[in-house]
Amino acid sequence: MRAKLTGCSLLATFAVVLVYCATAFAQLGFIQQGLDAVTAGKKPAAAPDAASPAASGGKVLTQDTTYTNAARNLQFTIPAGWEIVEGSPDSESVGFRNMKTTMGFSFHAEQMVPSFPRASAVTAGLKQDQERVTIKKLLSAKRRDDGDAKKKCGVIGWEIVEAPQKNDFQRIIWQCYDGQNFYMNIMAYSENKDFAASEATLRKIMDSVKFCK
């Protein structure tokens, strides 16, 4: 009788583990879908011709400007000559462009459910992207944390630099999670042909992104 009870307990425990794993993988699948929507297979809008009305429709920055997103506790600096083309810096989504080049920068935030395993997601995402480096899909993949995510001010995540892409755009992408389980995608990009010349500027923007300042 005792053996039967022990067996039942083990089966019950195993069932709970299966349910938890299924839920976790479903959530990981959801975030992958979100990432695909933000970054994969989609070519950023091309810069309009300098003579077109859209080329001068925004407010072009006359000096390097630091923006703050209070809700997500981050700041970043955009160079002179760039402009906002969509969203707002203090919202969950914003996009900037330098309309005289193919360079751009974007930030997007999406809240995950409280049980989402962000640490596991970062570990798995980084491992997969490090493997993508070995098959030359990416130039680099590294861990990138900032601040203290355990105190709800800071993030855990990883950063990649893409190899030239079939959609003609090459990107630096930082994916991270904060202590409130917000997933954030921070990205700087240019067309493949311009990336080598643009990389220093794109890197400067990406390195200006700081949490908890």
C-alpha positions, -999 to 999 in steps of 0.1 A, spaced: 0 0 0 28 24 9 46 16 -24 14 24 -43 11 57 -25 47 66 -32 41 57 -69 11 79 -70 30 108 -54 57 105 -79 32 105 -108 15 135 -94 48 154 -90 58 144 -126 24 157 -138 30 190 -121 64 193 -137 50 186 -171 23 213 -167 49 238 -155 73 230 -184 45 232 -210 35 266 -196 71 278 -196 77 267 -232 44 283 -243 55 315 -228 89 313 -244 71 307 -277 51 338 -271 82 359 -265 98 345 -297 67 355 -316 70 390 -302 107 391 -311 99 380 -346 73 407 -349 98 433 -338 131 422 -354 129 393 -377 122 392 -414 110 428 -415 129 454 -434 128 488 -416 112 515 -437 136 531 -462 146 567 -457 126 590 -480 143 609 -507 158 642 -494 136 662 -517 103 646 -506 80 663 -481 84 634 -457 121 639 -454 116 672 -435 84 664 -418 99 657 -384 118 679 -360 155 674 -367 177 675 -336 202 704 -337 224 688 -310 229 655 -292 199 649 -271 193 626 -241 158 611 -236 144 595 -205 117 569 -201 107 571 -165 84 541 -165 112 518 -176 140 537 -158 162 541 -188 178 569 -208 196 571 -242 212 598 -263 204 604 -300 228 624 -322 222 657 -339 207 653 -373 183 626 -362 145 628 -356 116 609 -341 96 591 -368 72 571 -347 61 568 -311 73 588 -281 105 584 -259 84 582 -227 61 555 -241 65 517 -247 77 523 -283 97 549 -302 117 551 -334 143 575 -346 159 580 -380 187 599 -397 169 607 -429 201 616 -448 213 580 -442 199 545 -437 206 546 -399 178 542 -374 172 534 -337 141 519 -320 129 509 -285 100 486 -278 87 473 -244 62 446 -238 50 433 -204 52 396 -199 31 376 -174 44 376 -138 54 339 -140 75 343 -172 109 328 -165 131 358 -177 164 343 -164 158 311 -183 147 331 -214 180 351 -213 201 320 -209 184 301 -237 184 331 -260 221 338 -255 230 301 -260 210 300 -292 225 332 -306 261 321 -297 254 290 -318 242 313 -346 276 330 -345 293 297 -353 272 294 -385 279 330 -394 243 342 -390 256 367 -364 289 385 -359 287 384 -321 265 375 -291 272 384 -255 255 388 -221 245 424 -213 230 433 -180 226 468 -164 216 479 -129 199 455 -105 169 438 -120 161 421 -86 153 455 -72 131 464 -101 156 489 -114 179 473 -140 178 445 -166 192 412 -175 197 404 -212 220 398 -241 232 417 -272 238 405 -307 254 421 -338 240 406 -370 258 396 -401 245 412 -433 208 401 -437 188 390 -466 163 418 -459 192 442 -466 194 456 -430 221 448 -404 214 455 -367 227 457 -332 200 443 -309 198 443 -271 170 421 -257 165 424 -220 140 420 -191 135 442 -160 123 432 -125 87 438 -135 90 413 -163 89 439 -191 106 425 -222 126 453 -240 140 453 -275 165 480 -282 179 482 -317 202 503 -339 205 495 -376 215 505 -411 214 490 -446 240 463 -451 260 484 -475 263 512 -449 268 492 -417 306 494 -416 306 532 -420 276 535 -396 287 511 -369 306 536 -347 275 559 -345 252 530 -339 274 516 -312 276 550 -295 238 551 -294 235 516 -281 262 522 -254 243 554 -243 214 533 -232 215 531 -194 191 520 -167 186 534 -132 203 567 -139 
